[in-house]
Amino acid sequence: MAYLDPQITDALDSLKKEFKDLKDKSAILRSPTIKKLFSEIPKLEPSKRAEFGKEVNKLKIEVTSWLDDVSSESDKAPIDVTAPFDLNVPAELRPKTLNASLGSIHPISAELDYISDIAYRMGFNVESSRLIDDDYHMFTSLNFPDDHPARDDYDTFMTTDGLIAPAHTSTMQNRLLKKYKPNLDQGLPIAAIIPDRVFRNEDLDATHEHTFYQFEGIYVAKDVAVGNLIATLRTFLSEYFKQDLQAKIQPFYFPFTEPSFELAIQRPDSLKKGDTEADQWLELLGCGMIHPNVLQEAGIDPREYSGFAWGCGVERLIMMKYEIDDIRHFQSGKLEFLRQFS
């Protein structure tokens, strides 16, 4: 496949070398080389972004095809290393194995990839969270004082030595503000999303799970305002649902944002209800302008920089998109549910 941009041609050569040395070939899709290309898009002149973006997406498709080639080769001679036989055992005596082509990507994994792809194209870096964390990153760095009543809002899982299973992906906010702080000195924004698992001590029902996925978004630069927050979320959600959606906010409270909002979007076509004003809107996520104390805790001067953050449940988006009625389906392992997404 030929590429017009020499930067992408160089990246292709680099990716070929990476792919050859990888044991887990699928890790190539998380290569820093690909991430760097996507991060270049918002730096280009507006007239050049679309063409460069097409070239980068074309490269990603080509890299994905390498995985298909590797998969088809492995399907020809599947070997189960746990099987109680070796290659000298006659085929008729070997246990039957399932062909890998019968499997499919879990809907959560597929949608996380889709969400990450949208974020890349909007100029955001994509970072992972942690499955175990500490009190500082869960509460203190996010402007929760020791005796703050908001701490009681979270039914957190904690170990006997004080470690915490994160109840929100906001635990990464302080780390990423510090990691990308050098961007500000170069006149570039801090822009990242964190899609990952979170854990809460919930009573399980059709809309609540103890383990689910969120994606956090943060953006910091000079002169960032509420209008930028609304425009960013509206653009993201319109792309996700593949239709132009209106958005509105109403006041709320979070310790780590000031002012804080709940964002509602115009109902997608798949979720249309009655004709009243209330029927036209769907309350979706929490967001707000990053609290000055949170910026200051990360070593960023809130008098010079401002930013916004949001948090959204991934399963909730998927349930809306595919009209799924029970969040427990995702963790059930039921093949009749999963095969709908194959």
N, C-alpha and C positions, 0 to 999 in steps of 0.2 A: 504494500500500500504506500503510495507516494504522498509526501507532505510538503506544503508550500513553505512553512516556517522552519528555518534551520534549527531553532531552539527545540522544536518538537522532534525533528530528525535525530538530534543529539540525545534527547530523552529516550527515544526508541532504542538506540544502541545501548544506553545505560540500563534500560529495563530488561533487555535481552540477557545481559550479563547477570543481573540480579536474579532473573527467573531461573537461569541455569543452576545457580548455587543454592536456591531455596529448597529446603526439605518439604515445607508446607507451601505448595505452589500457589494456593489461594491467597497467601499473604502478599502477593505481587500487587493486588488491588489496593492495598493499604500502603504502598510504597511512597516514601517522601518525595520521590521524583514526580509522581502523579499529583500529589498534593501541592507541590511547588508550582506546577503548571496552572492549576486552578487558582492559586493565590495570585498569579500574575494578571489574571483577567481584569480585576477592578483597577489595576494600576495603569492600564492602557488607555489611550485616547478613545472616547466613546465610539468613534467611527471604525475602530479596529477590533473592538471587543467581540462582536458577533462572529467575525470570520475566524479569529483566534479560538473562540469558544468551540466552534464547530470542529476545528482541527483537533483540539484537546479531546473532545467527546469521541471523535473518530479513532484517536489513539487508544482511548479506554476500551472501545469496542474491540479493537484489534487485540489488545492484551487479554481481554475476556475470552476471546476465541482460542487463545493458547491453552486456557484451562479446559475448554471443551475437547481440544485435541488430546491433552493428557488423560482426560476422563475416558475418552473412547478407546485409547490404547490400553488403559487399565481394565476396561470392561472385557477386552478380548481374552485376558488371562487373569481372572480374579483369584487372589490367594488370600485365604483367611489364616493369619498367623496363629490363631488360637485353635485351629482345627486339629483333631487327634489323628493326623495322618501326614505323610510327606508326599512329594510329587511322584514317587514311584508306586503309590497305591493306585490300582486300576480305577478309572473314572466311575465305573458302576458301583464301587464300594465306598465312594466318598459321599459325605452328606451333601444335600442340596444347599446351594447358597443363593441368596437373592441378588438379582442384577441391580447395580447401582442406579440404573435409569428409572427404576420404579419409585425412587425417592423424590422428594421435592424440597425446596427451601421453605422453612417455616414462615408463615405470614409476618411475624414480628421482624424476623431477620430481613425479609424482602422490603418491608416498609422502612426499616432503619436505614437500609442502603439508599432507598428513594429519598428519604428526608435528608440524608447526608449529601446526596447529589444536588438537591435543590440548594442546600446551604453553600456548597462549594461554588455553585454558579452565581450565588449572591455575594461571594467574596468572604465567606466565613470559613475559618479553620474548624476541623472536627476533632474533638478530643474525647478520650475515654475517662470514665469516672473510676471510683474504687469500690470494692465490695465490702471493705471494712475501713473505718476512719476514726477520727478522734473528736473529742468535745470541742476543741478550738475551731476546727474547720466546719463542724456541724452547726455550731451556735455562735461562739465568741467572735469569729472573724466576720460574721454576718450581722453584727450589731445586736445580739441577744445578750443583755446583761445577765449576771448569775441568777438574779431573783426575778427576771422578766417573766410575766405570766404567759407570754407567747410560747415559752418552752413547753408548757403543758399541752399545747395543741398537737404535739407530735407523740404518738405512741411508738416510741423507738425500741428496737431490739438492742440490748446492750450486753456486753460480756461482763464477767465478775471483776475484771481489772479495768473497766471503764471504756473499753473500745465500743464503737457504735457501728451498726449496719446502717448506712446512710438512708435517711428517710426522704431525701431530695437530692437532686444532682447539683444543688447550690453549694454543696461541700467543696466543689472544685473552683468556685468563683475566685477566692483569694489566691489560689495557686496560679490560675490562668491570668489574672490581672498582673501578678508579679512576673510571670513568664513572658508575657507580651508587652510589658511596660516599655522596653526599648523601642517598640514601634512608634510610640508617641514622640520620642525624641527625633525620629526620622520623618515626622509629619504624617505617619500612617496610623490608622485606627487600631484599636484592639477589637477583634471580631472573631468570636468562636461560639460553637454550640457543643453541648456535651450530652449525647444520647447514651443512656445506660440504665441498668437496673437499680431500683430502689426498694426499700423494705419497710413495711409498717405493720404494727400489731392491729390488724383489722378483723372485724367479723365478716366472714366471707358471704357474699351474695352476688346477684347478677351484675352489680356495678362496682364491687369492692374485692380486691385481692391483697394478700399479704406481700406478694412479690409482683412488681409490675415495672414498666419502663417509663421514663420521662426524658424529655430533652430540654436542657437549659440553654438559653441564648444570652450572650453579653456583647455589648458594643459600647466602646468608649472613645471619644475624640474631643476636639474643641467644638463648642457651640452645638452640642447635641440636645435636641428638645423632644417634647412629647410627640410632636408631629412626625419626627423620624421613627419613633417607636411604632406608632399606628401604621405608618406607610410600610415599614419593614414587615410587620406581621400580616398586614393585608396582602402584600405581594406574595409572601411565603404561602399563606393559606389558599390564595387564589390559584397558585401554581399546583399546590397539593391536590385540590379538588377539581382542577381543570375547568374552572369557570370564574368569572370576575365577581368577587364577593365584596360587599360593603362591610365595614367594621365600625364599632363604636365602643367607648369605654365608660365605666362608671366607677366612682371612688370605692376604695377598699383599704385594707391595712395589711402590710407585711413589715416586719422589723428592718428588712434589708433594702427596702425601696422607699423613696419619699419624693413626690407623691406616689401612691400605689393605686393600681386599678385592676378591675376584672374586665377582660375584653370579650365582647360578644361579636359574632359574625352573622351576616345574613345566612339563613338556612340554605345549605346546598340543595339542589333539585331533589336528591335522593331522600331528603328529610323534610320536605315541605309538609306543613300541617294546615291549620285553618286560615282564616282571613284577617284575624285581629292583629294588632300591632305586636302583641307579645308572641304570637305564633311565628312571626317573621324572623325572630332573632334567636340565637343559640349561645348561651353563656359557655365559654370554652376554656379560658386559661387566665392565670394571674400574671401580672406584669407591673412595671413601673420604672421610674428613674432611680438608678443606683444611689443608695443613701451616701451622703458625703462621708460618713464614718466608715463605710465599707471601702470606699476609694482610699481614704487616708490610711486605713489599716494595711492596705497593699502598697503604701508608699507613693500614691498618686495624689497630687494637689487638687482638691475639689474646687478650688477657686479658679483653676485654669482649665480643668477638664470635667466633662460630664458624660453620662452614659445611661443606657437602659438595659434591663434584663427581663427575661420572661421564663416561665416554666410551663410545660404542657405534657399531658399524659399521652403516650404513644398509642396504647391500646384503645384509648377513647377515640382518637382519630381514625384508627382502623375500623372500629365498630361503626362509626358514622359512615365511613366510606363504603363499607360492604354490608351495612345493615345487619350487623351481628348483635344478637339480643342478650348475650351472657359472656362476661369477661372471663369466666372460669373455663370456657372452651379452649383458650390459648394454652393453658397449662395441663389440660386433661389428657393429652396424648391420644385422643380419639381419632382414628384414621378416617372415619367418615367426615369429620370436620376438616382435617388437614388436606385431604385429597381434593377439596374444592379449590385449593390454591396451587395445585400442581401444574 
